[in-house]
Each structure stands twice: as structure tokens, then as C-alpha cells.
Amino acid sequence: MSAAAVIPTVRSTPGSAFPLGATLLPGGTNFAVASDIATGMVLCLFDADGAEHQVPLLDNDAGVWHAFVPGVEAGTAYGFRATGPWDPSRGLRCNPAKLLLDPYARAISGDVGFGPEVLGYTVGDPDVPSLLDSAGHVPRSIVVDRSFDWEGDVHPGTNYADTVFYEAHPKGLTALHPDVPAELRGTYAALGHPAVIAHLVDLGVTAVELLPVHHSVPEEFLARSGRTNYWGYNTIGYLAPHEAYSAHARAGVVGGQVAEFKTMVKRLHAAGLEVILDVVFNHTAEGGSGGPTLCHRGIDNPAYYRLSPTDPRSYYDTTGTGNSLNVDHATTLRLIMDSLRYWILEMHVDGFRFDLATTLAREDGSFERTASFFDLITQDPVVGRTKLIAEPWDVGQADSYSLGRFPPLWSEWNGRYRDSVRDFWRGTDGMLGELATRLSGSSDLFGGSVRRPSASVNLVTVHDGFTLRDLVSYDGKHNEANLEQNRDGTSDNRSWNSGAEGPTGDSAVTALRGLRSRAILTTLLMSLGAPLLLAGDELGRTQGGNNNAYCQDGPMTWVDWAGADAELLAFTRKAIALRRTHPVLRRRRFLTGAQTEEIGWYSPTGRFMTGADWSDSRARCVAVYLDGADAPDRDDQGRPLVDSDLLLLLNGWSQAVRFTLPDPRPGASWTARLDSADPTGEPTDAAPRGAGADLWVPGWSVLVLTSPVRAPTP
């Protein structure tokens, strides 16, 4: 837009300052946007030909600019232009030449065309505002009709202790699914397709944890090299489902992603599956001070971002992305809470996993367990009743790693669990005691308070890092395809290639990889806490050793249904079914081991583990006894969840070890139920055995046995 351009204006009335965003009403649409620093705000409406029509917002209530515009219908594209101070040295970056997305947009359409036009400053002189118009280079906000027939949809409400999370990419899970129509693959519609739902239900998971679905844009350096931010951790629209995951949007239905997402949720709920969203409230896609002006920076930079106290032109970055959201400011806190409520009330999701959640609790730079953000969550009658999961760390601060420090409503991704299980099953010395702590719910991290074992989300593999197949197939990362000279991604993988790096024709190596994979899965699914399975691990998915495939949108990261490991899938189903059958594996309180009736630790000789046994750095075998009748939990009807007793025999050695069955309960007989040494999971010998009987447990394996249910003890 040149200074001489004449843009037609549109008639409006004052409208309302609430709610924020674009709200479709009878006869038109109400628009409201918050900015404490803007001296003026212009609504820009775009017709089907892309022509811009301006509506000055003349009314301001407590920092909210607003107007009602008659005749504006669903599907209308719009944006804002903010006038006000430009003084980067004070953190002020208003520039009316930049078309801005609505922070409360319910749908966003279009891509960013990177270039000088999207920068708020003049290239070569960052203190001078750019006069280049960005309208032809940025996405549009879309007015959305929020009506939808939920047909009596009900949240499954799965108890944390009964939850099995399944982390999946909204595109990658279905992009190659042969039973999903080609035009639907990689979309919300595909996630709600009967073939995909059948897989999830048959597998036995209870909650689909989706990588970010908030509208995102890739970083400029990725776009210029033909790559993208596949994972989606570069949000620009916190109330808008990402357009590229919509079959309706692909077909030309403007804003169709909203109803499509709702339909997906409705279908997953009908199958008893919860929907958890991975949310990125720690930074936005606008990057550092040299990044594009797309939304928040141009509307109210100091309100939305943490600025350096000594140089407000720079950003205080605890995320490694160039900026951090300013959760100390009421405007940002309001956006976060409004977004969470919207996704619960309007989109019917069941919970959230908060990326780099430590950043959200920083007040005056430090992590605070009593931070305002936590208080708002706790007191909110909507958000506080959902599943809340923290990634309990951020980047570059002395207190960045905050595992175990979140308040009672929260569960946390347990990085200690991941590291301990990986180390034990690659043969690291001195890990037996640490593994025992993780198996029993990580009471050292989450006990001693009102928190429960389900506060620990147990994981071994997730989207960032090796897949399970790669964990047992590679010693080191192989990220060359990322075009960063293999410098990206962690080198601390705690992996072992089982004798050969990557693909091999050696049958012994292949067999060992299978053994270790099944042992890891069994450990994960027999541990107290809430297990998380990475999508595709049950099928043997590989990324060729790439442990940071954030920019790979293709076969490397898509689930390979055609090449699925059918035996591993069957084994995983069996292990999950065993977990769901036995309440003793889903205890809602910690079993500390102080009462040997509840939990017992035995050496392969059948005797209680001694201090010397635990301190032996070469010890890699243990028998774990879980009492299914001692003070059981109660179900929703108040009935005791009395269970069989369980005995887990873990052998982390490379060779078979003879276990003498212990005698935790006189007269008990034990029957093998799951044998990770067998590709099918079926025990080779399922005959009942009593205490003192010997069982040979193959190397790198776990054997699970049960005894009959008995009357509960108080």
C-alpha cells in the first residue's frame, strides 16, 4: 500500500469490547482487539478479489478497540493495522504498514511470503519503520460461524491412572494410511476416519496427544531452503486450527478447518478416546527482534513479549526461539486462558500438554510454583478440570529443569524415567535402584504431597528424539537430511545399536533389537504412572536415525503402515491389554515399599533385595511383587478394585538368568501371562508354579506372572 493509495471505508457502529476477536452476530460481525499502546486501530476487510476495505475502530474501552460491522459474514477475510509509537529502544513497534493477524482469530488462511515486506523495520536500519505494505505477503484472519451439531458429545473423562497416552502428529499418523481415502490423508478428517479409530481402539490407548494444531508458520530459514517446521512448534494463532491439516480447506472451503476439527473430536469421543493438544504458549512465530511482524509484535509488543530490562529492543529468550511470551502481563495471561477455555468449551478437547512449561511460571525471571499462571489454572472451573501436562523445562536458565516442581493439578513428562529406562536396557551399570524408583511411580519426584503416581507421565520415546526402533538400532544421530551438517539434535541419546549401526542383514542383531524393544515396551506399560506411547513405535517405525526430524514432512516422519511390524503391533496390544486388566498397575497412590505386603523387591535367588544387592553396580536383575489385594483403590461406585497379585521378573543381562520364585504370600501359585522374550508375548510355559520354583528368564527380557485374586485386606 503506497501512501497515496485510496482504500474505501465501511460503515460501522460501536459494537462491544467483549468478546475479543471476530464474533458473528445477527446482521454482521463484532470485532474487538486489545492494545494498551496503539493510538488507533483499523480493521481491514478483504473481498473475494482481495480488495481491502478499511474500518477505523473508533471506540476504545480499557485498551480494547472495537466495532460492529453490518453485513460481514462467515468466511470473510480480515486483519488489523495498528497506529501508535515506533520506538524500538523502548520496545514499541507499531507500524500501520503491516497487516496484522487477529490474536483471537478462530481460523487463519494463507502463508507468509518472507521478504522485507513482512519486517516492521527498514532493512539496514532497524530503528526506522518500514513503509512497505505487508498485506500481499501475510495470511488473513477468517470470520467463523461457530455453530456446530455436537449430537450429544460427551467427554470420555478417563481417569489419569487409567490413561494410556498416544503422541501423534496430526498429519504424519495418516498421511500414508492405505484405508483412508487419498484426499483425506494427513488431515483432521483422516484422524476421525473409522480405519484410524479402529487402530487406536484395538491398540488400547485412551488419549490421542496431538502435536501442535494451533496455526503455525515455518521459520524463514526453513522456508527459503524448501523445508518446513513439520512439528508445528511455531504458533501464530492460538485459537485457530492449522489450515494445512484440513481436507475442507484443501478443497477450497474457507475456514472449513474449524468444523472439520470438531467432527474429528466428536468421532474420537464416540470411540472413548480423549483428545489432548500440545500447546506452545512459550513463544510465537515472530522470532527475535529481526523477525517478521505478523501479529502480536505489531499490536502490543511489550504486552505479549518479555523484553530485555536493559535493552527493550531485544527479547528475553528462555525458549531458544528468539522470544518468550510475557506471562507476567494481563493481556497475555488473558489470551492464554481464553485460548484454553475456547478449545475446551468450543472444540471439546480434553486437556493440554504445555511445551516448555517452565517458561509459563517465570516471574521476575525465576520459576515460581506459586506463579500467577498456576493460580489462574487452579481457580478456573473449566480449565482446572481437564488434563494438564507439563514439559517441565525450558532453555538456558539455572532453574530450567523443573521436573517434580509443578502444582498438584499437573502431571509432568518424566525425563528421569526416559533416561533411566533407556540406560537400563542398554546395559549401563548401576541403574537397578534408579529403575526401581521409576517403575514404582517416581515417588522421589512426586511423592510426599497430594500428588499421585499419575503425576508422572512415563515416556521412553517422543517426537523429539529417536523412535523406539531407532533407539535400539543407532548409537548416534544421523540428521544429515536436515541440512545442518548433523549438528542439530542432541548427542545424548542413551541408545545402543545392538551390534550394527542402522539397517543390517544380521539376523542376530535384528533379533536382539526385537528383544530390547519388547522389554522397553513392557517396562513402560507395567510401571506405575501414566504411560505415553509414540505413534508408530507399535509398528516398528524408523526415521533412519534422525533424532531431530522437526523439518522433515515426508516418508521419514510419516507412519509407514505398509511396512508395519505385525508381530510388534500384536505384542504391544497384548501388553496394553494386560495393563488395563490389572488395577494394581494403575494404583492411585504411591507404593513406597515400606510395607512389604504392597510391594516387594527380590533378587533372582528369591530373597529380599539387600542394601548390598542394590549397591552392586553390576546388578541387572530383579523380581518385583505387587500386592493386588492390599488396601485397593475404589472404582466410581465405591467398590474395591481387588486384583491379582503380579510378579515382574526383569533380566537386563545378555544371557538367561535363573529366577527362584519368591514367597511373598504363602500358598500362592504363579502363572506367566506376558513374556517379552517371545515376539508374540506368549509365555513358552504357562503352567502354574509355587514359591521356590525356578524359571529361566532370557536375556534382555521381562516376564510377567499373576496369581489368583483373593479377598481384599484393609
Secondary structure, DSSP 8 states (H G I E B T S, - for coil): --TT----B---B---S-SSEEEEETTEEEEEEE-SS-SEEEEEEE-TT--EEEEEE-EEETTEEEEEEET--TT-EEEEEEES-EEGGGTEE--TTS-B--TT-S-EE-----SGGG-SEETTEEEEE--S--GGGS-EEE--------TT-------GGG--EEEE-TTTTTTT-TTS-TTTTTSHHHHTSHHHHHHHHHHT--EEEES--EEE---HHHHHTT---TT---EEEEEEE-GGG-HHHHTT-TTTHHHHHHHHHHHHHHTT-EEEEEE--S--TT-STTS--SSHHHHHHHHHB-B-SS-TTSB--SSSSS--B-TTSHHHHHHHHHHHHHHHHTT---EEEETTGGGGGEETTEE-TT-HHHHHHHH-TTGGGSEEEE--B-SSSTT-B-TT-S-TTEEEEEHHHHHHHHHHTTT-TT-HHHHHHHHTT-HHHH-SSS--GGGEEE-S--SSS--HHHHTT-SS---GGGTSTT-SS-S------TTSSSS---HHHHHHHHHHHHHHHHHHHHSSSEEEEETTGGGT---TT-S--TT--STTTS--STT--HHHHHHHHHHHHHHHH-GGGG-SS---SSSTTTEEEE-TTSSB--HHHHH-TT--EEEEEE-SSBS--B-TTS-B----EEEEEEE-SSS-EEEE---SSTT-EEEEEEETTSTT---S----EETT-EEEE-TTEEEEEEE-----B-
